[in-house]
Amino acid sequence: MLPDFNDRPTGRRFAVEGEVVLNFDDTVPREIRGQFLDFGRDGFRVIHSYVGLVSGQSVYYHHVLAKGTAKVVWNRIIGEMVETGFIIIGE
């Protein structure tokens, strides 16, 4: 399924380094640790190793510079890693 283009983040992105923690409820609460790739006013990208995130899924994210809730827009599997694009839905 292709992402809804209305959900795609727009605007300028800035490179951000450091660990980001993603929390969400699957059948049990889960925590994923990944690395920020970039961050913008309305979205961000993270690289991590969890293949179970799906488009439309909501997560709580926490980084030293930002925290809030976001929705998964897309995933791209690159070898053993997953790159995920998120749109921010709340702070």
Beta strands, then each sheet from edge to edge (+ up, - down):
strand 1: 13-15
strand 2: 19-25
strand 3: 29-40
strand 4: 43-48
strand 5: 58-63
strand 6: 66-78
strand 7: 81-90
sheet 1: 1+ 3- 2+ 5- 6+ 7- 4+
end
